[in-house]
Amino acid sequence: MEENNFLCNTCKLEIETDSDFCPRCGTIFIEEVKCEDHPENEAEGVCVICTKPCCRNCGYAGKDVFLCNEHENIETYQGLAKVYGTFDEIQVQFIKQCLEEKGLHPFIFSKKSTALHLGGIDHALITSAIKPGKNDVMNEIKLLTPFSELMNAMEIISELEL
């Protein structure tokens, strides 16, 4: 650890001493930070996506990160946020390349399950026929970006008109 850094008490990320909050989990390090929407309330944390300080009415600490109500449904994984999901590997590779060309740092996460993981071929076929789409999320290819790049990545992807 560098001399001018310390560890976040919540997530153990190495932080520069002049940081006001942890960019990985949203823990606030300075005192008397007010909620952006309710300045009469103390902020409970900073949204890791938009860096907005929020009180308990405007945001919440999830299992690993603090998110504002606007971003509460964004999937997060160890400092990364899901920017796109698809079953098409070629499409996700194309989007990844477009984001890299703009200087972003996307990461592809894929946890493909086989018929054996789902209880054998017959079980997988029957489950898909009875409940289409129910287990599809297990095979989704997720494109992730660091929290600080999510908003920019979403804008770039929307311009691609997929």
Backbone as a printed PyTorch tensor [residue, N CA C, xyz], in Angstrom:
tensor([[[  0.8500,  -1.1800,   0.0000],
         [  0.0000,   0.0000,   0.0000],
         [  0.8960,   1.2450,   0.0000]],

        [[  0.5010,   2.2120,  -0.8180],
         [  1.2830,   3.4430,  -0.9040],
         [  1.1510,   4.2490,   0.3850]],

        [[  2.1440,   5.0840,   0.6440],
         [  2.2120,   5.8330,   1.8940],
         [  1.0140,   6.7550,   2.1040]],

        [[  0.5110,   7.3820,   1.0580],
         [ -0.5830,   8.3500,   1.1940],
         [ -1.9620,   7.7220,   1.0090]],

        [[ -2.0620,   6.4220,   1.1220],
         [ -3.3360,   5.7390,   0.9190],
         [ -3.7820,   5.0420,   2.1910]],

        [[ -5.0680,   4.6410,   2.2010],
         [ -5.6200,   3.8630,   3.2990],
         [ -6.6250,   2.8830,   2.7260]],

        [[ -7.0780,   1.9360,   3.5300],
         [ -8.0590,   0.9500,   3.0880],
         [ -9.4550,   1.3710,   3.5100]],

        [[-10.4080,   1.2390,   2.5930],
         [-11.8090,   1.4760,   2.9180],
         [-12.2220,   0.4340,   3.9640]],

        [[-12.8840,   0.8640,   5.0280],
         [-13.3240,  -0.0540,   6.0870],
         [-14.3790,  -1.0320,   5.6010]],

        [[-15.1350,  -0.6560,   4.5630],
         [-16.2320,  -1.4910,   4.0880],
         [-15.7810,  -2.5410,   3.0920]],

        [[-15.0670,  -2.1340,   2.0410],
         [-14.7250,  -3.0730,   0.9590],
         [-13.2350,  -3.3790,   0.8500]],

        [[-12.4110,  -2.6930,   1.6460],
         [-10.9550,  -2.9110,   1.6920],
         [-10.2100,  -2.4480,   0.4390]],

        [[-10.8490,  -1.5910,  -0.3750],
         [-10.1630,  -1.0140,  -1.5320],
         [ -9.1330,  -0.0010,  -1.0400]],

        [[ -7.9670,   0.0360,  -1.6770],
         [ -6.9610,   1.0300,  -1.3400],
         [ -7.4030,   2.3840,  -1.8940]],

        [[ -7.4840,   3.3780,  -1.0270],
         [ -8.0280,   4.7000,  -1.3620],
         [ -6.9710,   5.7700,  -1.0950]],

        [[ -6.9480,   6.7910,  -1.9480],
         [ -6.0730,   7.9350,  -1.7020],
         [ -6.6090,   8.7160,  -0.5130]],

        [[ -5.7290,   9.2860,   0.2870],
         [ -6.1440,   9.9490,   1.5310],
         [ -7.0410,  11.1670,   1.3010]],

        [[ -6.9960,  11.7640,   0.1330],
         [ -7.8370,  12.9380,  -0.1100],
         [ -9.2110,  12.5870,  -0.6940]],

        [[ -9.5530,  11.3010,  -0.7700],
         [-10.8530,  10.8730,  -1.3160],
         [-11.9690,  11.1350,  -0.3150]],

        [[-13.1010,  11.6130,  -0.8220],
         [-14.2710,  11.8770,   0.0200],
         [-15.1260,  10.6330,   0.2160]],

        [[-15.0580,   9.7020,  -0.7510],
         [-15.8560,   8.4810,  -0.6690],
         [-15.1470,   7.3680,  -1.4280]],

        [[-15.5840,   6.1410,  -1.1830],
         [-15.0100,   4.9850,  -1.8600],
         [-15.7110,   4.7770,  -3.2040]],

        [[-14.9750,   4.7430,  -4.3100],
         [-15.6030,   4.5640,  -5.6220],
         [-16.1190,   3.1480,  -5.8560]],

        [[-15.6770,   2.1730,  -5.0540],
         [-16.1330,   0.7960,  -5.2290],
         [-17.4220,   0.5040,  -4.4580]],

        [[-17.5600,   1.0310,  -3.2400],
         [-18.7340,   0.6760,  -2.4300],
         [-19.6200,   1.8600,  -2.0630]],

        [[-19.1340,   3.0940,  -2.1840],
         [-19.9420,   4.2680,  -1.8850],
         [-19.8810,   4.7520,  -0.4480]],

        [[-18.9940,   4.1800,   0.3610],
         [-18.8370,   4.6130,   1.7490],
         [-18.2840,   6.0350,   1.7730]],

        [[-18.8740,   6.8840,   2.6180],
         [-18.4380,   8.2780,   2.7440],
         [-17.3660,   8.3620,   3.8310]],

        [[-16.2780,   9.0940,   3.5460],
         [-15.1740,   9.2250,   4.4960],
         [-15.1690,  10.5550,   5.2450]],

        [[-15.8780,  11.5390,   4.7450],
         [-15.8790,  12.8450,   5.4100],
         [-17.1980,  13.0250,   6.1560]],

        [[-17.2090,  13.9360,   7.0900],
         [-18.3970,  14.1490,   7.9150],
         [-19.2990,  15.2250,   7.3120]],

        [[-20.5470,  15.1530,   7.6980],
         [-21.5650,  16.1410,   7.3540],
         [-21.7820,  16.3140,   5.8540]],

        [[-21.8530,  15.2010,   5.1470],
         [-22.2210,  15.2380,   3.7310],
         [-23.7410,  15.1800,   3.6710]],

        [[-24.3350,  16.1080,   2.9650],
         [-25.7880,  16.1940,   2.8790],
         [-26.3050,  15.4990,   1.6250]],

        [[-27.5080,  15.0000,   1.7260],
         [-28.1810,  14.3770,   0.5830],
         [-28.3920,  15.4320,  -0.4930]],

        [[-28.1450,  15.0680,  -1.7330],
         [-28.3030,  16.0200,  -2.8340],
         [-29.7610,  16.4510,  -3.0090]],

        [[-30.7030,  15.5200,  -2.8070],
         [-32.1240,  15.8350,  -2.9870],
         [-32.8030,  16.3390,  -1.7190]],

        [[-32.2530,  16.0020,  -0.5640],
         [-32.8180,  16.4080,   0.7260],
         [-31.6990,  17.0020,   1.5830]],

        [[-31.3260,  18.2610,   1.3310],
         [-30.1700,  18.8490,   2.0170],
         [-30.3080,  18.9210,   3.5410]],

        [[-31.4990,  18.7110,   4.0500],
         [-31.6840,  18.6980,   5.5050],
         [-31.2670,  17.3490,   6.1110]],

        [[-31.0420,  16.3390,   5.2630],
         [-30.6680,  14.9960,   5.7280],
         [-29.1950,  14.6960,   5.4550]],

        [[-28.5960,  13.9780,   6.3890],
         [-27.2340,  13.4860,   6.1860],
         [-27.2530,  12.4080,   5.1020]],

        [[-26.2330,  12.3760,   4.2720],
         [-26.1160,  11.3250,   3.2630],
         [-25.6620,  10.0360,   3.9390]],

        [[-26.2550,   8.9320,   3.5280],
         [-25.8860,   7.6060,   4.0410],
         [-24.7580,   6.9940,   3.2230]],

        [[-24.6430,   7.4270,   1.9620],
         [-23.6230,   6.9090,   1.0640],
         [-23.6430,   7.6730,  -0.2370]],

        [[-22.7260,   7.3220,  -1.1300],
         [-22.6380,   7.9400,  -2.4490],
         [-22.9020,   6.8530,  -3.4780]],

        [[-23.8120,   7.1170,  -4.4110],
         [-24.1120,   6.1510,  -5.4620],
         [-22.8430,   5.8900,  -6.2700]],

        [[-22.4800,   4.6170,  -6.3970],
         [-21.2510,   4.2730,  -7.1150],
         [-21.3740,   4.4950,  -8.6200]],

        [[-22.5960,   4.6700,  -9.1120],
         [-22.8080,   4.8910, -10.5430],
         [-22.7260,   6.3770, -10.8910]],

        [[-23.4930,   7.2180, -10.1840],
         [-23.5680,   8.6410, -10.5430],
         [-22.8540,   9.5630,  -9.5460]],

        [[-22.2940,   8.9990,  -8.4850],
         [-21.5900,   9.7180,  -7.4160],
         [-22.4490,  10.7580,  -6.7020]],

        [[-23.7320,  10.5120,  -6.6530],
         [-24.6660,  11.4110,  -5.9760],
         [-24.7830,  11.0020,  -4.5080]],

        [[-24.5440,  11.9370,  -3.5510],
         [-24.7500,  11.6080,  -2.1410],
         [-26.2500,  11.4920,  -1.8430]],

        [[-26.6190,  10.4150,  -1.1380],
         [-28.0400,  10.1360,  -0.9070],
         [-28.3170,   9.8060,   0.5560]],

        [[-29.4860,  10.2370,   1.0240],
         [-29.9650,   9.8430,   2.3430],
         [-30.6610,   8.4840,   2.2210]],

        [[-31.1600,   7.9580,   3.3260],
         [-31.7920,   6.6330,   3.2750],
         [-33.0870,   6.6290,   2.4550]],

        [[-33.6770,   7.7930,   2.1890],
         [-34.8730,   7.8660,   1.3420],
         [-34.5320,   7.8170,  -0.1390]],

        [[-33.3160,   8.2060,  -0.4940],
         [-32.9130,   8.3270,  -1.9010],
         [-32.0140,   7.2030,  -2.3890]],

        [[-31.5160,   6.3780,  -1.4770],
         [-30.6060,   5.3220,  -1.8710],
         [-30.4970,   4.2940,  -0.7690]],

        [[-29.7170,   3.2740,  -1.0320],
         [-29.5450,   2.2180,  -0.0310],
         [-28.2300,   1.4850,  -0.2710]],

        [[-27.7410,   0.8940,   0.7880],
         [-26.5500,   0.0630,   0.6970],
         [-27.0060,  -1.3540,   0.4190]],

        [[-26.6680,  -1.8450,  -0.7680],
         [-26.9860,  -3.2260,  -1.1160],
         [-25.9750,  -4.1620,  -0.4890]],

        [[-25.8250,  -5.3430,  -1.0660],
         [-24.8960,  -6.3090,  -0.4720],
         [-23.4470,  -5.8550,  -0.5600]],

        [[-23.0740,  -5.1440,  -1.6060],
         [-21.6750,  -4.7260,  -1.7620],
         [-21.4960,  -3.2420,  -2.0500]],

        [[-22.5470,  -2.5690,  -2.4920],
         [-22.4070,  -1.1910,  -2.9610],
         [-23.5910,  -0.3310,  -2.5210]],

        [[-23.3670,   0.9840,  -2.5430],
         [-24.4410,   1.9410,  -2.2860],
         [-24.9400,   2.4440,  -3.6350]],

        [[-26.2570,   2.3970,  -3.8430],
         [-26.8730,   2.8580,  -5.0910],
         [-28.0080,   3.8290,  -4.7840]],

        [[-28.1550,   4.8450,  -5.6360],
         [-29.3070,   5.7370,  -5.5140],
         [-30.5340,   5.0100,  -6.0690]],

        [[-31.7060,   5.5350,  -5.7700],
         [-32.9390,   4.8910,  -6.2360],
         [-32.9990,   4.7870,  -7.7570]],

        [[-32.4320,   5.7540,  -8.4440],
         [-32.4420,   5.7410,  -9.9140],
         [-31.6460,   4.5640, -10.4740]],

        [[-30.6130,   4.1400,  -9.7890],
         [-29.7380,   3.0790, -10.2830],
         [-29.8590,   1.7780,  -9.4990]],

        [[-30.8930,   1.6360,  -8.6930],
         [-31.0220,   0.4720,  -7.8110],
         [-31.1440,  -0.8600,  -8.5550]],

        [[-31.5810,  -0.8540,  -9.7930],
         [-31.7640,  -2.1080, -10.5310],
         [-30.5740,  -2.5060, -11.3980]],

        [[-29.4980,  -1.7460, -11.3260],
         [-28.3100,  -2.0760, -12.1060],
         [-27.5630,  -3.2170, -11.4210]],

        [[-27.2390,  -4.2530, -12.2030],
         [-26.4840,  -5.3810, -11.6720],
         [-25.0340,  -4.9610, -11.4730]],

        [[-24.4760,  -5.2990, -10.3130],
         [-23.0880,  -4.9640, -10.0310],
         [-22.3140,  -6.2200,  -9.6470]],

        [[-21.0510,  -6.2240, -10.0230],
         [-20.1530,  -7.3490,  -9.7640],
         [-18.7570,  -6.8290,  -9.4710]],

        [[-18.3490,  -6.8140,  -8.2240],
         [-16.9770,  -6.4940,  -7.8230],
         [-16.4090,  -5.2490,  -8.5120]],

        [[-17.0750,  -4.1380,  -8.3730],
         [-16.5870,  -2.8860,  -8.9410],
         [-16.9880,  -2.6390, -10.3790]],

        [[-17.7720,  -3.5660, -10.9460],
         [-18.2280,  -3.4310, -12.3290],
         [-19.7560,  -3.4240, -12.3640]],

        [[-20.3100,  -2.7940, -13.3840],
         [-21.7600,  -2.7360, -13.5560],
         [-22.1360,  -3.2700, -14.9370]],

        [[-23.2610,  -3.9630, -14.9930],
         [-23.7320,  -4.5050, -16.2750],
         [-24.2520,  -3.3590, -17.1320]],

        [[-23.6770,  -3.2330, -18.3110],
         [-24.0950,  -2.2040, -19.2560],
         [-24.9270,  -2.8030, -20.3870]],

        [[-24.7560,  -4.1050, -20.6240],
         [-25.4720,  -4.7330, -21.7330],
         [-25.5140,  -6.2350, -21.4980]],

        [[-26.5850,  -6.8740, -21.9290],
         [-26.7170,  -8.3200, -21.8370],
         [-27.3430,  -8.8670, -23.1090]],

        [[-26.8430, -10.0020, -23.5700],
         [-27.3390, -10.6100, -24.7940],
         [-26.9800, -12.0920, -24.7980]],

        [[-27.5410, -12.8270, -25.7310],
         [-27.1700, -14.2170, -25.9470],
         [-26.2810, -14.3480, -27.1840]],

        [[-26.0340, -13.2190, -27.8640],
         [-25.2840, -13.1810, -29.1140],
         [-23.8340, -12.7940, -28.8460]],

        [[-22.9310, -13.7580, -28.9390],
         [-21.5230, -13.5230, -28.6340],
         [-20.8820, -12.5440, -29.6140]],

        [[-21.2650, -12.5920, -30.8720],
         [-20.7090, -11.6720, -31.8730],
         [-21.1200, -10.2370, -31.5680]],

        [[-22.3760, -10.0480, -31.1810],
         [-22.8640,  -8.7070, -30.8590],
         [-22.1280,  -8.1320, -29.6450]],

        [[-21.9450,  -8.9320, -28.6110],
         [-21.2740,  -8.4270, -27.4210],
         [-19.8040,  -8.1110, -27.7120]],

        [[-19.1610,  -8.8810, -28.5830],
         [-17.7770,  -8.5850, -28.9780],
         [-17.7090,  -7.2670, -29.7480]],

        [[-18.7060,  -7.0350, -30.6220],
         [-18.7630,  -5.7790, -31.3840],
         [-18.9190,  -4.5840, -30.4500]],

        [[-19.8300,  -4.6900, -29.4920],
         [-20.0610,  -3.5850, -28.5490],
         [-18.8180,  -3.3460, -27.7020]],

        [[-18.1880,  -4.4190, -27.2610],
         [-16.9590,  -4.3030, -26.4690],
         [-15.9000,  -3.5300, -27.2580]],

        [[-15.7390,  -3.8700, -28.5250],
         [-14.7570,  -3.1840, -29.3690],
         [-15.1050,  -1.7010, -29.5110]],

        [[-16.3710,  -1.3880, -29.7040],
         [-16.7970,   0.0160, -29.8220],
         [-16.4800,   0.7960, -28.5480]],

        [[-16.7130,   0.1900, -27.3900],
         [-16.4250,   0.8580, -26.1200],
         [-14.9230,   1.0410, -25.9250]],

        [[-14.1400,   0.0460, -26.3000],
         [-12.6820,   0.1580, -26.1880],
         [-12.1420,   1.2570, -27.0880]],

        [[-12.7210,   1.3990, -28.2810],
         [-12.2910,   2.4550, -29.1980],
         [-12.5420,   3.8440, -28.6170]],

        [[-13.5000,   3.9430, -27.7030],
         [-13.8140,   5.2220, -27.0480],
         [-13.0320,   5.3920, -25.7430]],

        [[-12.1050,   4.4660, -25.4700],
         [-11.2490,   4.5800, -24.2940],
         [-11.8170,   3.9690, -23.0180]],

        [[-12.8950,   3.1970, -23.1410],
         [-13.4850,   2.5600, -21.9630],
         [-12.8610,   1.1780, -21.7450]],

        [[-13.1960,   0.5720, -20.6200],
         [-12.5880,  -0.6940, -20.2150],
         [-13.6430,  -1.7600, -19.9590]],

        [[-14.3300,  -2.2300, -21.0060],
         [-15.3820,  -3.2370, -20.8170],
         [-14.8120,  -4.6220, -20.5300]],

        [[-15.6380,  -5.4350, -19.8980],
         [-15.2690,  -6.7960, -19.5370],
         [-16.4500,  -7.7020, -19.8520]],

        [[-16.1980,  -8.8100, -20.5270],
         [-17.2660,  -9.7630, -20.8560],
         [-17.3280, -10.8300, -19.7830]],

        [[-18.5230, -11.0500, -19.2530],
         [-18.7490, -12.0980, -18.2570],
         [-19.7830, -13.0570, -18.8230]],

        [[-19.4170, -14.3250, -18.8840],
         [-20.3230, -15.3390, -19.4070],
         [-20.2270, -16.5730, -18.5370]],

        [[-21.3510, -17.0030, -18.0380],
         [-21.4170, -18.2270, -17.2480],
         [-22.4180, -19.1360, -17.9340]],

        [[-21.9710, -19.7380, -19.0040],
         [-22.8640, -20.6050, -19.7780],
         [-23.1310, -21.8860, -19.0100]],

        [[-24.3960, -22.2520, -18.9620],
         [-24.7550, -23.5180, -18.3330],
         [-25.0950, -24.5190, -19.4240]],

        [[-24.8020, -25.7590, -19.1380],
         [-25.1300, -26.8170, -20.0830],
         [-26.3830, -27.5270, -19.5980]],

        [[-26.8810, -28.4190, -20.4170],
         [-28.0600, -29.1920, -20.0210],
         [-27.7790, -29.9830, -18.7480]],

        [[-26.5490, -30.4310, -18.5750],
         [-26.2130, -31.1960, -17.3710],
         [-26.2800, -30.3350, -16.1170]],

        [[-25.8940, -29.0520, -16.2310],
         [-25.9900, -28.1550, -15.0910],
         [-27.4410, -27.9580, -14.6660]],

        [[-28.3450, -28.0720, -15.5960],
         [-29.7620, -27.8170, -15.3140],
         [-30.5250, -29.0970, -14.9790]],

        [[-29.8490, -30.2230, -14.8630],
         [-30.5220, -31.4600, -14.4800],
         [-30.6390, -32.4540, -15.6040]],

        [[-29.8110, -32.3670, -16.6020],
         [-29.8460, -33.3020, -17.7190],
         [-30.5810, -32.7340, -18.9060]],

        [[-30.3850, -33.3490, -20.0600],
         [-30.9670, -32.8540, -21.3070],
         [-32.4860, -32.8090, -21.2390]],

        [[-33.1170, -33.8870, -20.7660],
         [-34.5800, -33.9160, -20.6960],
         [-35.1160, -32.8000, -19.8080]],

        [[-34.4920, -32.5990, -18.6480],
         [-34.9460, -31.5520, -17.7250],
         [-34.8440, -30.1790, -18.3730]],

        [[-33.7170, -29.9210, -19.0700],
         [-33.5190, -28.6240, -19.7160],
         [-34.5410, -28.3880, -20.8140]],

        [[-34.8180, -29.4080, -21.6140],
         [-35.7880, -29.2560, -22.7030],
         [-37.1930, -29.0590, -22.1660]],

        [[-37.5700, -29.8290, -21.1610],
         [-38.9050, -29.7030, -20.5760],
         [-39.0670, -28.3490, -19.9060]],

        [[-38.0590, -27.9270, -19.1190],
         [-38.1320, -26.6400, -18.4380],
         [-38.2680, -25.5080, -19.4460]],

        [[-37.5030, -25.5530, -20.5420],
         [-37.5720, -24.5000, -21.5550],
         [-38.9300, -24.4820, -22.2420]],

        [[-39.5160, -25.6560, -22.4560],
         [-40.8140, -25.7300, -23.1220],
         [-41.9330, -25.2330, -22.2000]],

        [[-41.8580, -25.5830, -20.9170],
         [-42.9130, -25.2080, -19.9800],
         [-42.7780, -23.7550, -19.5450]],

        [[-41.5490, -23.3210, -19.2650],
         [-41.2940, -21.9770, -18.7510],
         [-40.2540, -21.2870, -19.6220]],

        [[-40.6070, -20.9070, -20.8440],
         [-39.6030, -20.2720, -21.7140],
         [-39.0820, -18.9820, -21.0900]],

        [[-37.7810, -18.8250, -21.1630],
         [-37.1550, -17.6070, -20.6730],
         [-36.7910, -17.6380, -19.2070]],

        [[-37.3410, -18.5810, -18.4450],
         [-37.0920, -18.6050, -17.0040],
         [-35.6220, -18.8050, -16.6730]],

        [[-34.9500, -19.7070, -17.3430],
         [-33.5500, -19.9820, -17.0520],
         [-32.6000, -19.3360, -18.0550]],

        [[-33.1350, -18.5500, -18.9800],
         [-32.2970, -17.9340, -20.0010],
         [-31.2450, -17.0040, -19.4060]],

        [[-31.5640, -16.3340, -18.2850],
         [-30.6250, -15.3850, -17.7030],
         [-29.3140, -16.0700, -17.3140]],

        [[-29.3540, -17.3880, -17.0910],
         [-28.1380, -18.1220, -16.7480],
         [-27.1590, -18.1470, -17.9120]],

        [[-27.6500, -18.0540, -19.1300],
         [-26.7910, -18.1130, -20.3100],
         [-26.5320, -16.7410, -20.9220]],

        [[-27.0210, -15.7030, -20.3050],
         [-26.8150, -14.3630, -20.8260],
         [-25.3300, -13.9920, -20.7580]],

        [[-24.8500, -13.3920, -21.8290],
         [-23.4880, -12.8600, -21.8600],
         [-23.6030, -11.4110, -21.4140]],

        [[-22.8930, -11.0730, -20.3460],
         [-22.9940,  -9.7300, -19.7770],
         [-21.7510,  -8.9230, -20.1430]],

        [[-21.9900,  -7.6930, -20.5490],
         [-20.9030,  -6.7650, -20.7940],
         [-20.8740,  -5.8110, -19.6040]],

        [[-19.7430,  -5.7810, -18.9090],
         [-19.5940,  -4.9910, -17.7000],
         [-18.5910,  -3.8720, -17.9250]],

        [[-18.7630,  -2.7700, -17.1890],
         [-17.7830,  -1.6880, -17.2060],
         [-17.5380,  -1.2480, -15.7670]],

        [[-16.4090,  -0.5990, -15.5160],
         [-16.2240,  -0.0090, -14.1890],
         [-17.3610,   0.9710, -13.9000]],

        [[-17.7140,   1.1050, -12.6240],
         [-18.8230,   1.9860, -12.2360],
         [-18.6850,   3.3690, -12.8600]],

        [[-17.4920,   3.9260, -12.8210],
         [-17.2780,   5.2990, -13.2980],
         [-17.4810,   5.4550, -14.8020]],

        [[-17.5090,   4.3390, -15.5410],
         [-17.6700,   4.4070, -16.9970],
         [-19.0730,   4.0210, -17.4680]],

        [[-19.9270,   3.6040, -16.5520],
         [-21.2340,   3.0660, -16.9480],
         [-22.0830,   4.0620, -17.7350]],

        [[-22.2200,   5.2740, -17.2490],
         [-23.0900,   6.2570, -17.9120],
         [-22.5900,   6.5550, -19.3300]],

        [[-21.2970,   6.7140, -19.4910],
         [-20.7050,   6.9640, -20.8030],
         [-20.9270,   5.7600, -21.7210]],

        [[-20.7380,   4.5420, -21.1870],
         [-20.9280,   3.3220, -21.9780],
         [-22.3800,   3.1880, -22.4320]],

        [[-23.3280,   3.5080, -21.5580],
         [-24.7460,   3.4250, -21.9260],
         [-25.0660,   4.3890, -23.0630]],

        [[-24.4900,   5.5650, -23.0090],
         [-24.7030,   6.5620, -24.0680],
         [-24.1240,   6.0740, -25.4010]],

        [[-22.9320,   5.5230, -25.3670],
         [-22.2920,   5.0140, -26.5880],
         [-23.1230,   3.8840, -27.1880]],

        [[-23.5900,   2.9660, -26.3440],
         [-24.3970,   1.8400, -26.8330],
         [-25.7150,   2.3190, -27.4260]],

        [[-26.3250,   3.3280, -26.8160],
         [-27.5970,   3.8340, -27.3520],
         [-27.4040,   4.4530, -28.7300]],

        [[-26.2340,   5.0270, -28.9950],
         [-25.9320,   5.6090, -30.2970],
         [-25.6980,   4.5340, -31.3610]],

        [[-25.4150,   3.3120, -30.9460],
         [-25.1860,   2.2260, -31.9150],
         [-26.4840,   1.7540, -32.5560]],

        [[-27.6200,   2.0620, -31.9540],
         [-28.9450,   1.6960, -32.4520],
         [-29.0320,   0.2060, -32.7810]],

        [[-28.7680,  -0.6130, -31.7910],
         [-28.8080,  -2.0810, -31.9790],
         [-30.2130,  -2.5980, -32.0350]]])
